[in-house]
Amino acid sequence: MESSELSLLKQFIIKNGTMKSFKKKEPFITEGNKSTYVGFVKSGLFRYVKLDNRGTEHIIGVAFQNEYIAEYHSYICKIPSLLTIEAATNSVAYVISLETLHAFWETDIQTLRLRSIVAEKLYAQFYERVISLHCDTAEERYLKLIQQYPEVTNKLSLKDIASYLSVTPETVSHIRKKITTSRIS
């Protein structure tokens, strides 16, 4: 979600936030709690995780280095979080309270415009992901993922990648094999 406008938000979070280390599996926010913080990932990787009624874990989203972490839905709807955001690896993030961020948004017309840009970009990402899940093949989704996040195969397990793509680990293995075979040919 990076753009020249968003560099102002990044600078604000780094300057006014607190650098926090997260151990693998340590939560940024836990399902059922209200969202009170936003983060900017300095290093590592975070997973957006939702457990279904059967206890099966689903990876809804990921945030890599130089990306933002937040449970935006919880924040805007003022409801408890519907998912958990946790470190997928040992990670470091700049963390700032939503209260401080809200005060920043209200600073002037430029920051109000920035707030609107952030909301629009989040919506666009969500919309594109929903369309991709419904219209792209598993292979197309995998290729988009590794194009956007080339290091994902080194940072997330096969099971997590499969969950993010809404396929089985075996499907991801078949896709990888097909890609490798086609590169050799």
N, C-alpha and C positions, 0 to 999 in steps of 0.2 A: 504494500500500500504506500510505498515511498514516492514522494514528489517534492518539488521545491517548496510548495506550501507547507508540507508536513514536516520539513526540517525545523520549522519554528516550534512545533509540538515536541519533536524529539529533543531539541535544545532545552525547552522548558522542563521536561521530565528529568533529563540528566542533571540540570542545574538545581532543581528544587526537590528532586526525589532522593531516595535513599538506596544505595547499592546493596542488594541482598543476594546472598548465595543460597541456592536451593539444591538439596541433594536429590538424586534420582528418586522419583515417586513422591517427593514432597509437594504438597498442594500449594498452589497460588490462591485458589478458592475451592471450597468443597461444596458439592451439591447440597442444596437446602439452606445454605448461608446467603445472606445478602451481600451483594457486590459492594466493596468499599474501596477498592484499589484498581489502578491501571498500572501496567508495567511496560517497559521497553527492554527487550532482550539484548543484553550485552554479549552473552555467549551461551551456547547450549541450545536446547530445544524444549518446547512445552507441548503437551498433548491436551486436547479438549476431549474429555472422556464422559460418556453417558452409559450407565448400566440400565439394561432393559428389565422387564418384570421377571425374567428368568435368571437374572444375574449375569447375563452375557455383556461383556464390555464392548462398546462401540467407540471407535476413534472418529470424532466428528470434525476435528480440525487440528492443525498444527501451527506453531509459531516458531520460526527460526531466528537466528541472530539478526539484529536490526529490524525486527518486527515488533508489533505491539501485542500485549496480552491483556484481555479484559473480558468480563462477562457482561457485554454491552446490553443484552436483553434484560438481565436482572437490573441493571442500572436504569435504563429508560422506563421500564415497567414498574420499578420499585417493588420487585418480588424476589423471593429467594432464588438462588441460582438453580437452573435445571440441569447443570452438569458440573463436573470437576475439571479444573485446569491444573495440571501437575507437570513437574519437570520430568521429561523423558530421559534426560541425562543429567549429570551434574551441570548446573546452569547458574548464570548470574543475570540479574535483571535490576534495572532502576525501577523503583516502586514509588508511586505517589498516590495520595488519597484522592478519591473522587471529589471530595469537598474542595481540595486545593485546585484540582483541575476545573471544577465548575466555576470557581472564582476567576480562574484564568480566562475561561470562555467569556465571562462577563466584562473583561477588561476594556475592550473597544470593538469597533466594527470589524477590524481585521481578524480578531480572535473569534468573534461570532461567525464570520465567514468561514474560518478554519473549522469550527465545530460542524458547520453544514457540510463542508467538503469531507470531513471524516465520516459523517453519517452516510453520505452518498457513496463513498468508496466501500464502506462496510456492506451496504445494501447491494452494490454491484457485485462484490465478491460472493456474497451469499446467493444471489440470483444465478450467477454463472455456475456455481457449484451445484445448485439444484438442477439446472438444465443439463449439466454434464452427467449427473447421476442418472437422469432419466433418458438421455438421448445418446450419449457417447458409449462406445463399447468399453469393456474392461481394459482392453489394450490401449485405447485412446486415452482413457483416464490415467492409466499408468504412465504413458508417455508424457502427458501434461504434467503429472506430478514430478517426474524426474527432470523435466525441462525446467520447471519452476524451482525445484529444490534438488539440484544434482547430488548433494550429499545425503539425501534421505535414506538411501540404501545402507549407508554406514551408521546411521543414527537411530533408525527405527527397526524393530524386528519385522520379519516377514509377516507375522500375525498382525502387527499393528498396521503395516502398509495395506494388507488385505482388508482389514476392518475399515480403514479410511476410504478405500476404493469400493467398499460394499461387495466384496467377493471373498472367496475362500483362499487360504494360503496356497493351495494347490493351483488355483487359477493364476496367481501371481507367478508361481514357479514356471508354469507353462508359458506365460507371456515372456518371462526372462529368457527361457530356453529358445523360444521362437525368435526373439530379438538377437540373441547371440548367434543362432544358426544363420539368420539372414545377413548378419554382418560378415560372417565367415565366407558365405557364398559369393 
